[in-house]
Structure formats: structure tokens, C-alpha cells
Amino acid sequence: MKQFLGTLVRPSALALGVALTCVTAGAAGQAVAPISPISVWSGVYNTVQSKRGAELHSAVCVMCHGPQLNGAGQPEMPPSPAIARASFLRKWSGRNVATLFLYVRQTMPPDSPGTLTDQQALDAIAHMFAVSNLPAGERELPLDPKALANIVIDAQK
């Protein structure tokens, strides 16, 4: 048995309840077709956003990630990963942009985590995408978590 909203429920009863909810929603015309994921290779940020991210990088991120976003390349730099190009894309491949956004928003910069605004975190990600040679598009990365969750990071086209 599993606990559901504070009540013990048998798995079969829970499955039946979920199935009835889906059927009811479908019968009421409320069923929503799943949205196809969007690749980061399809122009999910624009150049204005990536330029703001470059400015932020120069002011806040360069100390750890270096001017080329290659990570700690100098002995005096703190240990940090590359945040652009092939190694970055491989590391994050298969994950969505919402996951990357939460990571950046909650843990960066390491000496003052959580101080970036939502917009600054998205601008930083747009800059990482631009330096990774992902194509820019017409629109900025959105502040909408559901939309970000629908954008998938692929290591290659």
C-alpha cells in the first residue's frame, strides 16, 4: 500500500483513480496532447540574451570558468568545469534546460549561491549556448519552467 495525500491507498485503487481521472478529463475535452520536445539546436535563445549573458560572465563567472568558459585553466583559479562546447554538451546531453536553469540559479556563483536572478541565470545559459556554437533564434529563453522543461540539451544535432 502507498500513502496518497495522507491516506493509505492500495496500488490497484490508485491506478484505477488515475485511469478514471484521465478518462474523465478526456471525455470533458480537457485531454492535452503531449508537446514534442525542442532541441537546443533549434534556436532557443537570441543574440540579445546571449550578449547580456556575456556581460554577466565577464563580471561574475570569469573568475572560476575563465574567459573562454573552459573551466579552471590557470593554477590560481578554483576548480571548475567547462561550461561550453562539446564537453559541456556531453555532460548535459539528454537533460532539459529547466534542470540546467535550476542548477545555475541555485548554485552559482559558488561564493554566493542563489544570488543570480532568474533572468541572469537564463542569460548565462544563453551565453553558454552561444559559445557552444548552438544557433541563435528569434526569441529569448523563456522564464516559463514548463517551456524550459520541454527544451532538451543534445550533444549534437
N, C-alpha and C positions, 0 to 999 in steps of 0.2 A: 504494500500500500504506500501511496505517496501523499504528502501533505500539499494541499492546494488551497490557497487563501485561508490558511489556518484550520482547514478541515481535512481529515483523513479520507482519501478517496482511492478506490481500487483503480488500478491502471486501466482496466476494461471500461469502467464507468467514465474515467477521464477521457479516454479515446472516443467513446460514444458522445460525450458532451461536445468535444471539439468537432466531431463529424457533423453533429446536428447544427452547431453554430455555423459551420461552413455552408451546409445545405440551406439553412435559413437565410444567410447573407446572400447566397446565390439566387435564391428564389425571390428575394426582395430587390434584385437588380444591383446589389452592392458588391458583387464579386469584382475584384480588381485583377486584371491580367498582370502577371509578373513583368517587371521592367527589365529589358535586356541590359546587361552591364555595359558600361562605356569604358574603352581603353584610354589610358593616359596618352596614347599615341594619336588620339583623335582631336587634339587641340582643346584641352580642358581649362587652360588659363590664357591670359592675354599678355602682351608685352608691357602694358602699363603696370600690371600687377607684378610682373617679374622685375621691373625696374625698382618698384618700391621694395621688393624683397632683396635686391642687390644693395640698396641703401641700408636696409636693416642689417644685412650680413656684414657690411663694412663697419657698422657701428657696434654690433653686438656679438656676432658669430665668428668673425675672422680670427679672434684670439685662440679659439680651440680648433676650428675647422680649416683654417688657412685661407688665403686669398683665392685659391683655385678650388676650394671645397674638397680638397684631397685628404683632409684629416691632418693629424699631427705629423707634419713632415720635418719639423725642426726639434732639436733636443729640448729646447726651453718651452715647447708647447705641451700642454696637458694631453694625455692620451685621448684621442677622439677618432671616430670613424669617418671615412669619406661619406659625403652627403650628396654626391652627384656622380653621374656617369655609370658605367657598367657595373661596378661593384655595388653601388647603392641600389641600382635597379634589380640586380640579382638578389640582394638581401631582402628587398621588399616585394619581390615578384609574387603575385598571387594574393596579395593583401589589398585592401581597399584604401582609398585616400583618407577616409574617416579615421582609420586606425593610425595612419601616419600623422594626421592632424592632431589627434588626441595625444600621441607621443610627444610631438613638438610642443604643443600647448601646455602640457602638464610637467614636462621635464626640462625644458630649455628656458633660458640658459642654465647650465648646471650650478652656477654660483648663485642663482636667483630663480629657481624653477617656478613656473606658473605665472611669471610676470608679463609674458607676451600677451597681447590682446588676441582675440580670435582672428581679427583681420591681419595682424602682424604674422601670426602662425601661417595663415594661408598665403600671404605674400612671400614668406620664406620658402614655402613649398613650391610656389610658382618659380622662384629663382632657382631652386634645386632642379626643377624640371627643365628650365631653360638651359642651364649649364649642362644638363644631361642630354641636350640636343633633342628633347621632345618638342614637337611642333606647337607653336602658339596658335590660339584660335581667336574668336571674336569676343568671347565672354571671359570674365574672371572666374576663378574657382569660387563656388558659392558658399555662403555661410550656412546653408541648409545641411544638417547632418545626414539626412536621408539621401540627398543628392550626392554628397561626398562618399557615402557608403556604396553607391552604385558605380563609382569610378574605380576601376581595377588597375593596379600597377602591374605592367607586363615588362619583363626584362628586354624583350624585343618585339618588334612589330609583328 
